[in-house]
Amino acid sequence: MTKSEQSAVAENSVSQGQQRDRGTEIAAELPYLRRYARALTGNQDSGDRYAAATLEAILADRSLMDGPHGGRIALFRAFHSVWTSSGSLLMGAEPDTVPSAAEEKAQARLAALTSHSREALLLRTIEEFRIEEVAQIMDISPPEAQDLVSTALREMEDDVIGQVMVIEDEPLIAMDIRNIVEDMGHAVTGVARTLREAISLGDSMRPDLILADIQLADNSSGIDAVNELLDRLGDIPVVFITAFPERLLTGEKPEPAFLITKPFKQEQVRSAVSQALFFATTETLMH
């Protein structure tokens, strides 16, 4: 084998190795990209369509994952490009479908918000990118990114006030969540520590939003509690707050649109509550 052939083989080997590394990196971040997409659209199906479109764009142009920003930032940059170029108000709907009343309501609310403010808010609070990284993803300056985050919080918290149920078995965490929610101006209908308590609380007063852990005091499931509440009460937005996000971000079963990992920060809860109530008529856990 000539030196040029050896060089070509080496270069091809490096290229294949890089592609494998990128594939592994994308696979690791994909659950979080889907989480972001679902929170952004307020809908599981719409969010998944945007995530799939992002992967298709990367397959068509692998250079989207190149650059100095790192794999996770590059992946979210690719998503942002797809989101902005396709028209975010379409919510990922198929061209020939008629929007539902809930989708029309969400689109009207989106149109009233400062452009791209929600993207910045979710990237900063739910996905926990630094402001500098949010700026890189959105191709804006850090001060612009910070201004968008602040604007989104203000606009969304002013949009709606609701009744919130908390399903959490740890007293200190439940108290912390309750204080955050009430400080936002919402009313807490009560705190449930078990599935039975959650069902009883829901029957006594229908909430506008449910904040739920997935592992409860008597080893019952917060997921089961939420699903039963939705069966009994109809569509209610849900935010899961859990130390075990991998139990929900599997890609093999229905996943929530709004998911916060413990230990959480106050701004994460505030953001998720505002986002979920913003899409108050949108199903957030398919079951």
Buried (B, 14 or more C-beta within 10 A) or exposed (E): EEEEEEEEEEEEEEEEEEEEEBEEBBEEBBBBBBBBBBBBBBBBBBBBBBBBBBBEBBEEEEEBBEEEBEBBBBBBBBBBBBBBEEEBEBBBBEEEEEBEEBBEBBBEBBEEBEEBBBBBBBBBBBBEBEBEBBBBBBEBEBEBBBBBBBBBBEBBBEBBEBBBBBBBBBEEBBEBBBEBBEEBEBEBBBBBBBBEBBBEBBEEEBBBBBBBBBBBBEEBBBBBBBBBBBEEBEEBBBBBBBBEBEBBBEEEEEBBBBBBBEEBEEBBBBBBBBBBBBBBBBBBBEE
